[in-house]
Amino acid sequence: MRKVVIQMDKSKVIAAYRRGFLTVRECGQILGIEERQLHSLLLQEENKQPFTPPARRSGS
């Protein structure tokens, strides 16, 4: 029997948890981390600044 591994974007999993679609335990299981590691990861995600690309110059 083959084991199927599906990777998910961690930010999408965390967003689903924050919206109430997942429990803390489910979120940790999907990400493959323990609950205390998840709490640390959640704090890191909160402190991240959203990426904003530099403005493009138009014209000459």
C-alpha positions as CSV (number, residue, x, y, z in Angstrom):
1,M,0.0,0.0,0.0
2,R,1.3,3.4,-0.9
3,K,1.1,6.4,1.4
4,V,-0.3,9.5,-0.3
5,V,1.2,12.8,0.9
6,I,-0.6,16.0,0.0
7,Q,1.2,19.2,0.9
8,M,-0.9,22.2,1.8
9,D,0.1,25.9,2.0
10,K,0.6,26.5,5.7
11,S,-0.9,30.0,5.4
12,K,-4.1,28.5,4.0
13,V,-4.3,26.0,6.8
14,I,-3.8,28.7,9.4
15,A,-6.4,30.9,7.7
16,A,-8.9,28.0,7.9
17,Y,-8.1,27.6,11.6
18,R,-8.6,31.3,12.3
19,R,-11.9,31.2,10.5
20,G,-13.1,28.4,12.6
21,F,-13.0,25.6,10.0
22,L,-10.4,23.6,11.9
23,T,-9.6,22.9,15.5
24,V,-6.1,23.5,16.9
25,R,-5.5,19.7,16.8
26,E,-6.7,19.4,13.2
27,C,-4.5,22.3,12.1
28,G,-1.5,20.8,13.8
29,Q,-2.1,17.4,12.2
30,I,-2.4,18.9,8.8
31,L,0.8,20.8,9.2
32,G,2.5,17.9,10.9
33,I,3.5,19.7,14.1
34,E,2.6,19.5,17.8
35,E,0.2,21.9,19.4
36,R,2.9,24.0,21.2
37,Q,4.8,24.4,17.9
38,L,1.6,25.5,16.3
39,H,1.1,28.2,18.9
40,S,4.6,29.4,18.2
41,L,3.9,29.3,14.4
42,L,0.6,31.3,14.9
43,L,2.5,34.0,16.7
44,Q,5.1,34.2,14.0
45,E,2.3,34.5,11.3
46,E,0.6,37.3,13.2
47,N,3.9,39.3,13.3
48,K,4.6,38.9,9.6
49,Q,4.2,42.0,7.5
50,P,2.2,41.4,4.3
51,F,4.3,41.4,1.2
52,T,3.7,44.5,-0.9
53,P,5.6,44.6,-4.2
54,P,7.4,47.8,-5.0
55,A,5.4,50.3,-7.0
56,R,6.1,50.3,-10.7
57,R,6.9,53.5,-12.5
58,S,4.9,54.3,-15.5
59,G,5.7,56.7,-18.3
60,S,9.1,57.8,-19.6
